[in-house]
């Protein structure tokens, strides 16, 4: 699409960002009959490419061409500065084109808040019962397949049949069940498409993996009412009279201002607050002072499991998960799931070296050679391991926040401190995970807390109180009548599951609210 095409058409809605939140919202709005313009900072890419996020690729041009965020993250974590390439996408489909396609529902207590079961930071302004129908719709849209969760209070209704598990995963499932757990086949947005190989962690060249591109943007384009303007970097929003009056952007070095009656912001939990902070001194829509604050991740607890020759011989996949540790004795922990990774000597060495690079010992170069010793011992004694990860819920703290880089508009910068209560919960979670794999050789792949930088959320949270929240219950800015947000930045809490399904379900809900607004205006005009 050319810039002249974008300027020469009247748009009902501009959607900034094409990940799951933007792609799904844009598709729904186009299906409602509205004209939608997607703005994407990165390139459209080639549909047949199969590339992965590569943290060792440093050239910004090469990264941008491949749909990765071009610049490294700049973080200050527990008072220590760190610079690294995070798992963030920068093209059509956003980060979702590289994701592992796990779409799990949260539990009712994740969203609901009551006198009987209060959330430590307050619940969501939209309860589980109000979201349940949208979870159903999102699962249908993404063709989610898997087994019913045996511990679910409200089970998924229309799961597609999953692919058969390998003999290795069957053996693992049996051993976990023997330990009193309730494993099931994970809910994944993967369709059976002939000729498509494993694309977890890669851009999918076909439509087997459903993501923000294949389940959102592309179906929106097929309606004939949506277009994508790629390589379009949005720099600021112009506000006038309590409304967004224009979107200022750059495309191939040319400045442009685009306009529509409604703007949907879906640039991600890093990008959306950065745009609002850059749009006005002190931050646009920031009367609460909360724009960029309450940054949350998940805490990863990765454990390698050596379950014996049957698994080593049979192979493994991203198949199994269990929720027995999700909420234990009042503590909000999280689910445990396979990562679809088999780990041998080389992978263990690489992982240990990554940990060293982010530790205070990184300057002691000989230590990297010493990581070979435990990795070699493990590989010789136990063979190939399968990696599981526990996703532990993070809680919101205002001091954890996204900040602007005054010298680089594309730089992602944030400050984060690991709270004392998180460290206490982490010790409990690790102990329970170790117990869950009793009877199998296992080893945690890390000693210090490991933040999941692919799951940022909470930086523009929604809630009924404009003094403490940026958005209202419909995810519209409290201070701007026509600005909505549909990415993970709206989350009041991080929950104990992957965020993708909740992003998609909430995007559908918000898009319906926007469409209702247009319908009411049309009825009034008549």
N, C-alpha and C positions, 0 to 999 in steps of 0.2 A: 504494500500500500504506500502511495506517495503522500507527501505532506499536503499537496494540493487537494488530494482526495479527502483528507481529513478536514481541511478547512472549507471544502466546498459542500459540506453536508451538514444538516441540522441534526444534532445528537440529543437524545433524551437523557442519556447517562454516560459519563466518562468513568471508566474503571481503571484505576492506577495500580498495575500489578496483575500478573497472569498466573500466579500459583493457584493452589486449591481454593483459597478464599476469593480471589478475583475471578478465576476461571469459572467456578461454579455460580457465583453471583451473576456474572455476565451472561452465562448461558440461560439461567432462569429468567433474567430480565428480557433477553431476546425472545425466549419462548412465550413470554407475556405480550409480545408484540412491540416492544420498545427498541429504539435504535441505540446501539451500544458501541462506544469506541473504547477499545483496550489500548492503554499506553504501557509499553514495556521498555525498560531501560536497555536490556540486552538484545541480542539479535534473535531472529526467528529460528535460525539454524537450519539444518537439513534433516528432513523427516526420516531419512534412512540411516542416519548416523547412530552409532552405539558407543558413546564415550562415557567415561566415569569421572567423578570428581577426583582430582589428583592434588593432594596437599604438597607434593614436591615440585609442582609446576609454578614457577615464580614470575614468568613473563606475563604482564597484565594483558597484552594483546592476545597472546595465545589462550589465556584463560577466558577472556571475553568471547572469543570466537567459538569456544567450546561450551559456552553457556554457564561458566562458573563465575562467581563474583571476582572481579579483577584484582582487588586490593586485599591485603591481609587485615584481619581483625586486630585492633589494638585494645588490649584489656588490662585492667588493673584489678587483680584478684587477690583478696586478702592482703592488700598493700603492696603486692609485687607486680611489676609491669611485665606483660607478655605480648608478643606479636606472632601471629600464626594465621594460616589459611583455614577458615572454618568451612563446614559443609553447607555452604550457602550458594544457591543457584543465581544466575544473572541472565536468564533468557526466557523465551516463551515457555511457560510451565513452571518457572521459578525453581525452587529447591525440589519440588515434588518430582521432577523428571528423573532425579537421582535417588529418590527415596526407596525404602524397602517394602513399600506398599502394604504396611500393616495398618488396618483400620478397625480398631477395637472401640467398643462403646465404653463410656465411663460408667461407674456405678451410680445409682440414684443418690447416694449420700454425697457424691462429688458435687452435685449441683444444688441439692436441697439444703435448706437451713431451717431449723426449727428449734423450739425450746428443748425438745427431747434430745436432738442430735445436732447441736450447733457446730458449724465449721469454725475452727479457731480464728479465722479472719472474716467470717461472714460468708454466706452462700451466694449463689448466682441470682440475679434478679428474674431469671427465667428458670423455672423448675424442670425437673426431669420429665414430669408428665406432659409439660408443654413442648418439650423437645423430642419426645419419643417418636411421634409421627415423622419428624424431620430426619431422625436417625434411620428410620425405615426407608425413606426416600433416598437418602444419601447412599445407603447400602445397595439399593437397586441401581442408582446412577453409576456407581463404581463397580458393579457386578461382584460384590464382596462374597467370597467363598470361604467355607470353614465349617467346623462342627459347633453346635450349641455349647455355650459355656455351662457346665453342670452347676456352677455356683451362682449363676445370674438370677437376680430377683426378677428382672424383666428381660427375658431372652430376646435375641434377634429373631425376627419373624420370617424373613425371606432369604436366608443364606443360600447361595449356590452350592452345588456339590463340589467339594475340594478334590484336587488330584489325589490319587492313592499315596499313602505314605510309604516310604522305603522300609525295608526290613529293619534297618538300623533305628529309625524313628519309632517303629512299632515296639522294638525292644526297650528303648528309652521310656516310652509311655508306660509299658508294663512295670518297669522298675519304679517309676515315680508313683504309680498307683499303689504298688506294694508298700510304699512308704506312707500311705494314707493321704496322698495328694489327689487332686482332681484335674489332671492334664487334659487338654483338648487341642484339636487342630486349629491353629491361629486363623483369625479372620484377615484375609488378604485380598487386595484388589487386583487379582490376576485372572485373566481369561485364558482359556485354552485356544491358542492360535497356532495353526500349523506352521512349522518352520521357525517359531520363536523360541529362543533358548532362554536360559536364566538371565533376566535383565535387572535383578535386584542390585541397586547401587549404580546402575547404568541408565543412560537414556535408552528408551525402548524404541527400536526401529519400526516396530509394528504397533498394533493396538492391543497387545496382550496385557500390559501393565496400565491400569487406569490411573491417571494423575491429573494435575491441573490443566495440562495440555489436551490429553486424549478424552477426558471426561468433561472438560469445561470449555476451553477456548475453541477447539475444533468443532464440536457440536453447535456452539454458538454461531460460528462462521457459516455453518451449513444452513442456518435459518435464513440467510441473506440479509439479516438485520444487524450484523455485527462486523466490525473490521478491527484489525490489529495494526497499530503504528509502532513498529519495533525501533530499536536504537533511539528511543525517545526518553531522555533523562528529565524527569520532572524536578524542578528546582525549588519552586515555592507555589503556594496557593494564595490568591488574592481575595481578601474578604472585604465586603462592603454591606453595611446595614444588616449584620447578622447572617449573611449568606456568603458562600464561596462564589465570587463573581468571575473568576478565571483561573486557569491552570497554566502557569508559566513553565516552559520546557525548552530543551535544546535538542535539536536533531541534526546530526552531522555538522555541528558548528553553527547552525542557524537557530536563532531565538524565535519562539512562537508562543502565542497565547491561545489556548483552546477553551471553549465554553460549552456548558450544558446545564440544564436546570438542576441536575443532581450529580454529585461527585461521590464515587465509592472509592475509598482508600484501602488498598490491599497490598501494600508493599512489604508486608512482614513485620514482625515484632521489633526488628531493628530499623527497617526502612520507614515505616509509617510514622513513628514518633520523631525521627530525624527530620522528615519533611515538615511536620508541624512546627518543630522548634526552629527550623530555618525560615519559616514563612512569616514570622512576626517577632519583633523584639519581645523576649520572654516566652514566646511560644504561642501559636494560634490555638484557640480552643483550650487554653491553659489557665482558666480562672481558678481551677482547683490546685494548680501547681503540680499536678500528677502526670503531665505528659512526659513520657520516657521513664517514669519511675515504676517501682514494683516489678522489675525484671525478674523473671523466673526461668529456670531450666528444669530438667530432670537430673537426678544424680544417678549415674550409671554404676552398677556393680557388676562387673564382668567376671565370669567364672568359667574356666575351662574344665570340661568333664570328660574323663576317660572311662567310658562305660564298658569296655571290653572288646574282644575281637569281632563280635557280631556287628557292632556299630562301625568299627574301623573298616570292615570288609564291605558293608552294605551301603556306605555313604549316608549323608544326612542332608537335611534341608531346613529352611526356615518354616518349620512345621508346628512345633509344640509350644504351648504356653500353659501357665496355671496362675490362678488368682488366690490361692490359699493364704498368701502373705499380704494381700491387698490392704486389709484393715484389721490389725491385730491388737486386741486389748486397748482399743481407743486410739492407737497410733496409726497415722496415715502413712502407709508404706507404698506398695505398688505391685504391679504384676511382674512375673518372670517369664521370659520368652527366649526361644532359640533365635540366634542371629543369622543362621544359614551359613555359618563359617566353620570350616574344618581347619584346625590349627595344628601345624607340625612345627618342627624346629625353627624354620626360617621366620614364620609368622610370630612365634613367641619372642624371638630375638628382636624383631622389628617393634613389637609392642613395648617390650621393656625399654628399648632405646627411646621411643616416643615419650614414655613416662620420665625418663631421665632428662630429656630436652626441656620438660616443663617443670623440673624440680630445681631446688637450690644447689644440687650436685652437678648441674649440667656443665659447669666449667672444668670438671675433673674428667678429662678426655679418656684416660685409661679405663674408667668404669664401663664404657660401652663395650669393651672387649670382655669384661667379666660377665656381662649378661648372657654370653654364649654358654656358660657353664651350666646354670640351672635349666636353660632351654634344652641343651643337649641331653642332660640327665633325664628330663621328663620325656623327651622324644624316644630315647633308647628304652626306657623302662615301660612306658605306657602306650606308645604308638601315637595315633592321631586323635586329637580331642575335638569335641564340639563345644562351641562357645555359647553360653547363655548370658543374658543380661537382665538384671533387675532394674526396673525403672522406678526410682523412688520419688514420690511427690515433693516438689519444692513449694515453699510458702512465700507470699509476697512481703517484701520489706521496702519502704520508700527509698532507702539509701542505695539499693541495688538499681542501677539506672543506665539508660542509654544517654550518651552525651555527644555533642557536635564536635567535629574536628574543624577548627577555624581555617585550616590550610587545604583541606581536601574534602570536597562535597561528597565523594563516594566512599570515604573511609567509615568503617563501622567501629565505633569506640564505645566501651561500656565499663562500668565499675561494679564490682560484685564482691561481697563478703559472705563467707559461709558462716551461717549462724550457729550458735551453740546448740540450739534444739535440733538442728539438722544433723549435727555430729552425733548427738545421742541417738536419734532415730536410725542413723546409718549403722551404728554399732549393732543395734538390735536387728536390723534388716540383714546384715552380713551373717550374723549368727544363725538366723532363721534359714537363710539360703543355704548355708553350709549343712545345716541339719536336713534340709529338704533333699539333698543329694547323698544322704547317708547310704553307704554300701557301694559307692562308686568313687574312684579316685578323682579328686577335684583340686583345683588351685585357683585362687583369685588372681586376676590379671591386673593387679594394682593395689597400692597400699594407701595412697592419699585419695581424698574425695575427687571424683572424676565427673565434671559437669558435662551434660549432653548439649553441646552447642548447636545441634540441629533442631532442638526443641525450644527455642526462645518464645516467651509469651508474657502477657500481663502488662505491657507498657502503655496501653491506652484502655484501661479496664472499663467495663460498663457496669452501671449500677444506678439506683434510683436517686442517690444523694449527689447533687452536683458539687458539693464541697469536697467530696473525696473520690469522685469518679469523673472521667473525661466524657463518657458516653452515657446515654440513657438506656432503658431496657430494650429499645429497638436498635441499639448500636448507632444511634445518631448523636452527633456532638451536642452536648447540653447547650453550647453557645452559638451553634450554627445550624440553621434550619435545613440545609440541604447537603450536609456532609455525613456520610455513613462510613463505617469501617467493618470489614468482613474477614480479617485475618486473625491470627492467634494473639495479636496484641490486645484484643478485647477481653481475654480470659481473666476473671477475678482470681482463679486458682489454677494450678497446673494439672490437677488430677493425677491418677496413677497409671495412665495409659498413654499410648501414642496420641498426639493431638489431631491427627489428620481427619478422622471421621467427624469429630466435633466441629472442626473448622468448616467442613463441607455442610454439615447439618445446619449450623448457624448461618452460613452464607445463604442457604435456601430460605431460611426464615426471614432474614433481613431483606432479601430480594423480593419476597412476597409483600413485605410491608411497603417497600418502595413502589411496587406495582399497584398496590391498593391506593397509594397517594395519587398516582397518575390517574387512576380510574375515578377517584372522587373528584378530581379537578375536571376531568372530562364530563362527568355527570353534571357538575355545577355550571360548566360552560353551556350546556344544553338547556 
